[in-house]
Amino acid sequence: MTAVDFAPGNYRFVPNVFQYSGAVAAMPGHHLVRTVFPKPVPLAEAFRRIADMLTSAGRPLTAFCACELRSPAPFDEAGFRAFNQIYAGTLAAWDLIDGEVNPVARASVCPVVDPPAEPSIHAFTHVAVGDAGRPSFVVAGSGEGFDKGPGHFSERIVRFGEASQDALRDKLRTVLTHMETRMAPLGFGWADTTAAQIHTLHDLGPLLEAEVFDRGAGRNGVTLHRDRPPIDGLEILMDTRGVGVERVL
């Protein structure tokens, strides 16, 4: 994979699929700012609030580069595709999507505790002017499946339908490899990260030392969330970032 410039937003991205890019990074002279809503905000209202915040900060809507979604329950493949068409409508209206190319990174999960009533935004990241003095990037969330390939999505999920410790190890290794594969084209690795999040209903405790920490993926610890991945059949989802400026509204 090769990173591509998205000049209107002052960031670079790793092309992936129509729904989202693999990762984003601020261009020189810019940095990323992650903003967290105190409680997930329904999609349409969240986009209105984000547009107001970007405008107030003197930034174009194209500075929107990543978001973290929360949904009531996992989708089947057809439902996920339909949801993405709605979500992508706003990105197109903001001049973020050109044909099938979407530069915005995304992580999407389904909380078990206090799930939202409808698809919502938990947090978003935008590009701000100024050098923050450190790497500034976000890697999109990924489960243990492969976004591209023939057949039904379930056929591209590692150890589909299995939840033994051996299967979870293979799934976790796949997710970690996806993170590394998405960071690499932007010139980053685990040493550049400031946070890592794992979303799953399974107990990964016995696997964390050998698979995550020994790999360098937990250099600042790992935040575990009791969430389901967004598509039926996935068991683990991970996202990571190197962001120096974060705020909670």
C-alpha positions in Angstrom: 0.0 0.0 0.0 1.1 3.6 -0.7 -0.1 6.7 1.2 -1.9 9.4 -0.8 -2.2 13.1 -0.1 -5.6 14.6 0.6 -4.6 18.3 0.2 -8.0 19.8 1.0 -7.8 18.4 4.5 -4.0 18.7 5.0 -3.6 15.0 5.7 -2.4 11.8 4.1 -4.2 8.6 4.0 -3.8 4.9 3.2 -6.4 3.8 0.7 -8.6 0.9 1.7 -12.2 0.4 0.9 -15.2 2.7 0.0 -16.3 2.8 3.7 -13.1 4.1 5.2 -9.3 4.5 4.7 -6.8 2.4 6.5 -5.1 5.3 8.3 -4.5 9.0 8.3 -1.7 11.3 9.2 -1.3 15.1 9.4 0.8 16.8 6.8 3.9 18.8 7.9 2.9 22.0 9.7 -0.3 20.4 11.0 -1.4 18.0 13.8 -4.4 15.9 14.7 -6.9 16.8 17.5 -9.1 14.0 18.9 -12.4 15.1 20.4 -14.6 12.9 22.5 -18.3 13.4 23.2 -19.3 12.7 26.8 -22.0 10.4 25.5 -22.3 9.1 21.9 -24.3 11.5 19.8 -26.7 10.2 17.0 -25.1 10.4 13.6 -27.0 13.3 12.0 -26.8 15.5 15.1 -23.1 14.6 15.6 -22.2 15.7 12.1 -24.0 19.0 12.7 -22.0 19.6 15.9 -18.8 18.6 14.2 -19.5 21.0 11.3 -20.1 23.8 13.8 -16.9 23.1 15.7 -14.8 22.9 12.6 -16.2 26.2 11.3 -15.7 27.9 14.6 -12.1 26.8 14.7 -11.6 28.2 11.2 -11.1 24.8 9.6 -12.8 23.5 6.5 -15.1 20.4 6.7 -12.4 18.6 4.7 -10.2 18.7 7.9 -12.4 15.9 9.3 -10.2 12.8 9.0 -11.4 10.1 11.4 -14.3 9.1 13.6 -15.2 6.4 16.2 -18.8 5.1 15.7 -21.0 3.3 18.2 -24.0 1.2 17.1 -26.8 -0.7 18.9 -25.9 -4.1 17.6 -23.8 -5.8 14.9 -24.9 -5.6 11.3 -25.2 -8.4 8.8 -23.2 -7.7 5.6 -26.1 -6.3 3.7 -27.2 -4.1 6.7 -23.6 -2.8 7.1 -23.5 -1.9 3.4 -26.7 0.0 3.6 -25.6 1.9 6.8 -22.3 2.9 5.0 -24.2 4.4 2.1 -26.0 6.7 4.6 -22.8 7.6 6.5 -20.9 8.2 3.2 -23.6 10.7 2.1 -22.4 13.2 4.6 -18.8 12.7 3.7 -19.7 13.3 0.0 -21.6 16.4 0.9 -18.5 17.6 2.7 -16.3 17.0 -0.4 -14.4 14.2 1.4 -15.3 11.4 -1.0 -14.2 11.4 -4.6 -15.9 8.6 -6.5 -15.0 5.5 -4.5 -12.1 7.0 -2.7 -12.7 7.8 0.9 -9.8 9.3 2.9 -11.5 9.2 6.3 -10.4 6.6 8.8 -13.0 4.9 11.0 -13.5 2.6 14.0 -17.0 1.1 14.5 -18.1 -1.0 17.4 -21.3 -2.0 19.4 -21.1 -1.5 23.1 -22.6 -4.1 25.4 -22.9 -1.6 28.3 -25.3 1.3 27.7 -25.5 0.8 23.9 -26.9 3.8 21.9 -30.4 3.6 20.5 -29.1 4.3 17.0 -25.8 4.6 15.2 -23.8 7.4 16.9 -20.4 9.1 17.0 -18.3 8.6 20.2 -15.3 10.7 19.0 -13.8 12.3 16.0 -10.4 13.6 14.8 -9.6 16.6 12.7 -6.6 18.3 11.3 -5.4 21.5 13.0 -2.8 24.1 11.9 0.6 24.0 13.6 3.3 21.4 14.2 2.6 19.5 17.5 6.2 18.3 17.6 5.4 14.6 17.4 3.9 12.1 15.0 0.2 12.6 14.5 -1.9 9.8 13.0 -4.9 7.5 13.5 -5.3 3.9 12.3 -8.8 2.7 11.4 -10.3 0.0 13.4 -10.0 -3.5 12.0 -11.3 -6.9 13.0 -9.8 -10.3 12.2 -11.3 -10.3 8.7 -10.0 -9.1 5.4 -11.9 -6.2 3.7 -11.2 -7.4 0.2 -11.5 -10.7 -1.5 -13.9 -13.1 -3.2 -17.0 -14.6 -1.5 -19.1 -13.7 1.5 -17.3 -11.7 4.2 -17.6 -14.6 6.6 -15.3 -16.5 4.3 -12.6 -13.9 4.9 -12.8 -14.0 8.7 -9.9 -15.8 10.4 -11.1 -18.9 12.3 -14.7 -18.0 11.6 -17.1 -19.3 14.3 -14.3 -20.4 16.7 -13.5 -18.9 20.1 -10.9 -21.2 21.7 -7.7 -19.6 23.1 -5.9 -20.9 20.0 -8.4 -19.4 17.7 -8.4 -16.1 19.6 -4.6 -16.0 19.4 -4.8 -16.3 15.6 -7.5 -13.6 15.4 -5.5 -11.2 17.7 -2.3 -11.7 15.6 -4.3 -10.9 12.5 -5.7 -7.7 14.0 -2.2 -6.6 15.2 -0.8 -7.3 11.7 -3.6 -5.2 10.2 -2.6 -2.3 12.5 1.1 -2.6 11.4 0.2 -2.9 7.7 -1.9 0.3 7.9 0.7 2.3 9.9 3.7 1.4 7.7 2.9 3.4 4.5 2.7 6.5 6.7 6.1 5.8 8.2 4.9 4.8 11.7 5.1 1.8 14.0 4.2 0.8 17.5 6.9 3.1 19.0 5.0 6.1 17.6 1.6 5.2 19.2 0.0 7.0 22.1 -2.9 4.7 22.6 -4.2 1.3 21.6 -7.8 0.0 22.0 -9.1 -3.5 21.8 -12.8 -4.2 21.6 -14.1 -7.7 22.4 -16.3 -9.8 24.6 -13.6 -12.4 25.1 -11.1 -12.7 27.9 -7.8 -12.0 26.1 -5.8 -11.7 29.4 -3.7 -14.9 28.9 -2.7 -13.6 25.4 -1.9 -10.0 26.1 1.6 -10.4 27.4 3.0 -12.6 24.6 0.9 -11.3 21.7 0.5 -7.6 22.5 3.1 -6.3 24.9 6.0 -8.4 23.7 5.2 -7.1 20.2 5.4 -3.5 21.4 1.8 -2.8 20.8 1.1 -1.9 24.4 3.8 0.6 25.0 1.3 3.0 26.7 -0.9 0.2 27.9 -4.0 -1.2 26.2 -7.6 0.0 26.8 -10.0 -3.0 26.7 -13.6 -2.3 25.8 -16.5 -4.6 26.2 -17.8 -4.1 22.7 -18.8 -6.2 19.8 -17.2 -5.6 16.4 -19.7 -4.1 13.9 -20.3 -7.1 11.7 -21.7 -10.5 12.7 -18.9 -13.1 12.9 -16.0 -10.9 14.0 -14.8 -11.4 17.6 -12.0 -8.8 18.0 -11.5 -5.3 16.8 -8.5 -3.0 17.4 -7.6 0.6 16.6 -4.6 2.6 17.5 -3.3 6.2 17.2 -0.5 8.6 17.8 -2.3 11.8 18.8 -0.8 14.4 21.1 -3.9 16.6 21.5 -7.1 15.1 22.9 -10.1 16.6 24.6 -13.5 15.6 26.1 -16.3 18.0 25.5 
